Amino acid sequence: MARERLIATGQTGVAMFPMPVVRFTAAMELLAAVGLVAPGLTGIGTVLTPLAALGLCVVMIGAAWAHSRLHEPRSVLINAVMFGLAAFVIVGRLL
C-alpha cells in the first residue's frame, strides 16, 4: 500500500520511516507469523518458534519507539502487550 493509505488505515508509525524499511518490516512480521504457527502445526523446525518470537520482540521494540516519538500511548501499550506475548512464547518454548 502507499504511505498515505497506510496512515489512513491507522498505521501512523510508517510516517517516520522510508517505504523500503516499512515493506521490509511488514515482510518480517509475516515471516514471524508463519514461524510462530507452522512449526507447531507440522512438527518440523520447532526451533523456529522461539526465534520468530524473538524477531517479533525486536520489531515491537522498534514499533514502540516510533509510536512513543509520535506521542501515541495507546499504540505503545499495544506494542508492549505484543512484546510480552512474544516473550512468553520464547520462555515457554525454551523451558
N, CA and C atoms as a LAMMPS dump frame, in Angstrom:
ITEM: TIMESTEP
0
ITEM: NUMBER OF ATOMS
285
ITEM: BOX BOUNDS ff ff ff
-5.0000000000000000e+02 5.0000000000000000e+02
-5.0000000000000000e+02 5.0000000000000000e+02
-5.0000000000000000e+02 5.0000000000000000e+02
ITEM: ATOMS id mol type element x y z
1 1 1 N 0.838 -1.184 0
2 1 2 C 0 0 0
3 1 3 C 0.884 1.249 0
4 2 1 N 0.313 2.31 -0.444
5 2 2 C 1.008 3.598 -0.416
6 2 3 C 1.041 4.13 1.01
7 3 1 N 2.012 4.984 1.31
8 3 2 C 2.171 5.56 2.641
9 3 3 C 0.877 6.24 3.105
10 4 1 N 0.242 7.003 2.245
11 4 2 C -0.976 7.73 2.624
12 4 3 C -2.097 6.768 3.005
13 5 1 N -2.202 5.677 2.269
14 5 2 C -3.243 4.695 2.578
15 5 3 C -2.954 3.984 3.897
16 6 1 N -1.693 3.666 4.151
17 6 2 C -1.326 3.046 5.424
18 6 3 C -1.67 3.965 6.595
19 7 1 N -1.331 5.233 6.456
20 7 2 C -1.628 6.195 7.527
21 7 3 C -3.133 6.324 7.711
22 8 1 N -3.88 6.337 6.601
23 8 2 C -5.338 6.448 6.679
24 8 3 C -5.964 5.249 7.383
25 9 1 N -5.312 4.076 7.314
26 9 2 C -5.851 2.882 7.971
27 9 3 C -5.368 2.754 9.418
28 10 1 N -4.641 3.763 9.905
29 10 2 C -4.222 3.747 11.298
30 10 3 C -2.781 3.341 11.524
31 11 1 N -2.055 3.065 10.481
32 11 2 C -0.644 2.671 10.607
33 11 3 C 0.228 3.929 10.617
34 12 1 N 0.09 4.714 11.659
35 12 2 C 0.76 6.017 11.716
36 12 3 C 2.266 5.911 11.886
37 13 1 N 2.758 4.81 12.386
38 13 2 C 4.188 4.637 12.598
39 13 3 C 4.999 4.663 11.315
40 14 1 N 4.358 4.418 10.181
41 14 2 C 5.087 4.407 8.91
42 14 3 C 5.548 5.8 8.506
43 15 1 N 5.009 6.826 9.13
44 15 2 C 5.367 8.201 8.767
45 15 3 C 6.835 8.495 9.021
46 16 1 N 7.454 7.765 9.922
47 16 2 C 8.828 8.051 10.32
48 16 3 C 9.88 7.341 9.479
49 17 1 N 9.481 6.38 8.669
50 17 2 C 10.451 5.509 8.001
51 17 3 C 10.276 5.544 6.492
52 18 1 N 11.376 5.319 5.762
53 18 2 C 11.251 5.186 4.306
54 18 3 C 10.44 3.938 3.96
55 19 1 N 9.751 3.962 2.843
56 19 2 C 8.893 2.842 2.463
57 19 3 C 9.632 1.514 2.321
58 20 1 N 10.883 1.468 1.848
59 20 2 C 11.562 0.162 1.823
60 20 3 C 11.703 -0.447 3.221
61 21 1 N 11.923 0.375 4.228
62 21 2 C 12.019 -0.122 5.607
63 21 3 C 10.66 -0.627 6.065
64 22 1 N 9.602 0.092 5.724
65 22 2 C 8.244 -0.319 6.098
66 22 3 C 7.905 -1.657 5.446
67 23 1 N 8.224 -1.791 4.177
68 23 2 C 7.926 -3.047 3.467
69 23 3 C 8.751 -4.21 4.017
70 24 1 N 10.016 -3.959 4.316
71 24 2 C 10.869 -4.999 4.895
72 24 3 C 10.315 -5.452 6.244
73 25 1 N 9.929 -4.491 7.075
74 25 2 C 9.379 -4.817 8.397
75 25 3 C 8.088 -5.624 8.262
76 26 1 N 7.229 -5.245 7.328
77 26 2 C 5.977 -5.981 7.109
78 26 3 C 6.266 -7.414 6.666
79 27 1 N 7.246 -7.579 5.789
80 27 2 C 7.614 -8.923 5.341
81 27 3 C 8.146 -9.753 6.504
82 28 1 N 8.939 -9.151 7.364
83 28 2 C 9.483 -9.875 8.515
84 28 3 C 8.374 -10.252 9.491
85 29 1 N 7.375 -9.391 9.654
86 29 2 C 6.251 -9.714 10.523
87 29 3 C 5.472 -10.91 9.969
88 30 1 N 5.292 -10.954 8.655
89 30 2 C 4.595 -12.096 8.049
90 30 3 C 5.391 -13.382 8.221
91 31 1 N 6.699 -13.308 8.008
92 31 2 C 7.542 -14.489 8.216
93 31 3 C 7.524 -14.936 9.672
94 32 1 N 7.505 -13.976 10.578
95 32 2 C 7.442 -14.322 12.002
96 32 3 C 6.123 -15.023 12.325
97 33 1 N 5.035 -14.547 11.742
98 33 2 C 3.74 -15.196 11.973
99 33 3 C 3.77 -16.644 11.496
100 34 1 N 4.359 -16.869 10.325
101 34 2 C 4.497 -18.241 9.822
102 34 3 C 5.404 -19.043 10.752
103 35 1 N 6.493 -18.42 11.21
104 35 2 C 7.425 -19.101 12.105
105 35 3 C 6.832 -19.431 13.463
106 36 1 N 5.833 -18.674 13.877
107 36 2 C 5.168 -18.968 15.15
108 36 3 C 4.168 -20.116 15.016
109 37 1 N 3.512 -20.203 13.873
110 37 2 C 2.411 -21.152 13.715
111 37 3 C 2.829 -22.452 13.035
112 38 1 N 3.549 -22.361 11.944
113 38 2 C 3.839 -23.542 11.117
114 38 3 C 4.598 -24.655 11.85
115 39 1 N 5.644 -24.352 12.624
116 39 2 C 6.338 -25.46 13.3
117 39 3 C 5.446 -26.249 14.247
118 40 1 N 4.559 -25.576 14.926
119 40 2 C 3.654 -26.278 15.83
120 40 3 C 2.662 -27.15 15.098
121 41 1 N 2.247 -26.702 13.917
122 41 2 C 1.286 -27.484 13.138
123 41 3 C 1.931 -28.674 12.44
124 42 1 N 3.175 -28.496 12.017
125 42 2 C 3.831 -29.552 11.242
126 42 3 C 4.779 -30.41 12.061
127 43 1 N 5.26 -29.88 13.178
128 43 2 C 6.244 -30.591 13.973
129 43 3 C 7.644 -30.523 13.382
130 44 1 N 7.8 -29.721 12.334
131 44 2 C 9.089 -29.574 11.656
132 44 3 C 9.665 -28.208 11.992
133 45 1 N 10.933 -28.178 12.36
134 45 2 C 11.601 -26.91 12.624
135 45 3 C 11.076 -26.178 13.841
136 46 1 N 10.827 -26.912 14.903
137 46 2 C 10.255 -26.283 16.098
138 46 3 C 11.184 -25.255 16.734
139 47 1 N 12.458 -25.274 16.381
140 47 2 C 13.387 -24.266 16.892
141 47 3 C 13.053 -22.886 16.321
142 48 1 N 12.294 -22.854 15.236
143 48 2 C 11.941 -21.58 14.617
144 48 3 C 10.948 -20.767 15.447
145 49 1 N 10.147 -21.435 16.249
146 49 2 C 9.12 -20.723 17.009
147 49 3 C 9.717 -19.692 17.963
148 50 1 N 10.673 -20.055 18.845
149 50 2 C 11.228 -19.011 19.71
150 50 3 C 12.041 -17.983 18.926
151 51 1 N 12.642 -18.382 17.82
152 51 2 C 13.378 -17.41 17.005
153 51 3 C 12.428 -16.404 16.359
154 52 1 N 11.288 -16.882 15.893
155 52 2 C 10.284 -15.985 15.327
156 52 3 C 9.746 -15.038 16.401
157 53 1 N 9.529 -15.557 17.595
158 53 2 C 9.063 -14.721 18.692
159 53 3 C 10.113 -13.675 19.061
160 54 1 N 11.382 -14.055 19.034
161 54 2 C 12.453 -13.099 19.297
162 54 3 C 12.459 -11.995 18.245
163 55 1 N 12.283 -12.369 16.985
164 55 2 C 12.197 -11.374 15.919
165 55 3 C 11.037 -10.416 16.134
166 56 1 N 9.906 -10.94 16.58
167 56 2 C 8.757 -10.067 16.869
168 56 3 C 9.047 -9.141 18.041
169 57 1 N 9.789 -9.618 19.019
170 57 2 C 10.176 -8.742 20.137
171 57 3 C 10.985 -7.554 19.624
172 58 1 N 11.908 -7.823 18.727
173 58 2 C 12.727 -6.744 18.162
174 58 3 C 11.848 -5.758 17.395
175 59 1 N 10.931 -6.271 16.597
176 59 2 C 10.028 -5.398 15.838
177 59 3 C 9.159 -4.569 16.782
178 60 1 N 8.674 -5.169 17.859
179 60 2 C 7.815 -4.441 18.799
180 60 3 C 8.586 -3.345 19.535
181 61 1 N 9.854 -3.569 19.799
182 61 2 C 10.673 -2.511 20.407
183 61 3 C 10.758 -1.327 19.457
184 62 1 N 11.034 -1.605 18.188
185 62 2 C 11.094 -0.528 17.2
186 62 3 C 9.764 0.177 17.025
187 63 1 N 8.686 -0.596 17.019
188 63 2 C 7.357 -0.006 16.868
189 63 3 C 6.999 0.86 18.066
190 64 1 N 7.304 0.386 19.258
191 64 2 C 7.021 1.181 20.461
192 64 3 C 7.825 2.476 20.452
193 65 1 N 9.075 2.401 20.013
194 65 2 C 9.9 3.605 19.919
195 65 3 C 9.27 4.609 18.952
196 66 1 N 8.852 4.122 17.775
197 66 2 C 8.257 5.009 16.774
198 66 3 C 6.971 5.64 17.297
199 67 1 N 6.121 4.834 17.911
200 67 2 C 4.85 5.366 18.416
201 67 3 C 5.06 6.302 19.606
202 68 1 N 6.079 6.057 20.401
203 68 2 C 6.333 6.98 21.514
204 68 3 C 6.797 8.329 20.983
205 69 1 N 7.58 8.334 19.918
206 69 2 C 8.014 9.593 19.302
207 69 3 C 6.848 10.34 18.661
208 70 1 N 5.823 9.593 18.245
209 70 2 C 4.631 10.206 17.658
210 70 3 C 3.584 10.554 18.719
211 71 1 N 3.922 10.313 19.996
212 71 2 C 3.029 10.605 21.127
213 71 3 C 1.71 9.845 21.007
214 72 1 N 1.822 8.526 20.819
215 72 2 C 0.663 7.653 20.703
216 72 3 C 0.727 6.578 21.792
217 73 1 N 0.339 6.934 23.022
218 73 2 C 0.487 5.984 24.139
219 73 3 C -0.314 4.693 23.964
220 74 1 N -1.467 4.763 23.316
221 74 2 C -2.272 3.55 23.117
222 74 3 C -1.514 2.555 22.244
223 75 1 N -0.891 3.039 21.187
224 75 2 C -0.128 2.159 20.307
225 75 3 C 1.098 1.6 21.021
226 76 1 N 1.73 2.413 21.871
227 76 2 C 2.874 1.924 22.648
228 76 3 C 2.426 0.805 23.577
229 77 1 N 1.267 0.96 24.189
230 77 2 C 0.73 -0.079 25.069
231 77 3 C 0.464 -1.373 24.295
232 78 1 N -0.107 -1.249 23.108
233 78 2 C -0.362 -2.431 22.279
234 78 3 C 0.961 -3.115 21.921
235 79 1 N 1.977 -2.317 21.567
236 79 2 C 3.293 -2.885 21.269
237 79 3 C 3.875 -3.585 22.486
238 80 1 N 3.695 -3.012 23.666
239 80 2 C 4.221 -3.619 24.887
240 80 3 C 3.522 -4.944 25.179
241 81 1 N 2.218 -4.992 24.962
242 81 2 C 1.475 -6.24 25.177
243 81 3 C 1.937 -7.305 24.194
244 82 1 N 2.109 -6.933 22.934
245 82 2 C 2.573 -7.9 21.933
246 82 3 C 3.993 -8.35 22.232
247 83 1 N 4.83 -7.452 22.731
248 83 2 C 6.175 -7.819 23.153
249 83 3 C 6.092 -8.855 24.273
250 84 1 N 5.221 -8.606 25.257
251 84 2 C 5.062 -9.541 26.371
252 84 3 C 4.589 -10.915 25.912
253 85 1 N 3.651 -10.948 24.968
254 85 2 C 3.173 -12.231 24.448
255 85 3 C 4.28 -12.981 23.714
256 86 1 N 5.045 -12.258 22.919
257 86 2 C 6.156 -12.894 22.203
258 86 3 C 7.212 -13.394 23.191
259 87 1 N 7.5 -12.602 24.222
260 87 2 C 8.459 -13.031 25.241
261 87 3 C 7.95 -14.272 25.975
262 88 1 N 6.648 -14.326 26.21
263 88 2 C 6.042 -15.5 26.834
264 88 3 C 6.246 -16.74 25.972
265 89 1 N 6.113 -16.594 24.667
266 89 2 C 6.347 -17.724 23.756
267 89 3 C 7.802 -18.169 23.826
268 90 1 N 8.714 -17.208 23.865
269 90 2 C 10.143 -17.547 23.954
270 90 3 C 10.417 -18.37 25.208
271 91 1 N 9.957 -17.866 26.338
272 91 2 C 10.204 -18.553 27.611
273 91 3 C 9.512 -19.917 27.622
274 92 1 N 8.286 -19.97 27.13
275 92 2 C 7.546 -21.229 27.116
276 92 3 C 8.18 -22.291 26.228
277 93 1 N 8.772 -21.888 25.132
278 93 2 C 9.371 -22.849 24.203
279 93 3 C 10.782 -23.268 24.623
280 94 1 N 11.463 -22.405 25.361
281 94 2 C 12.838 -22.73 25.755
282 94 3 C 12.927 -23.456 27.091
283 95 1 N 11.896 -23.384 27.906
284 95 2 C 11.931 -24.056 29.202
285 95 3 C 11.206 -25.361 29.201
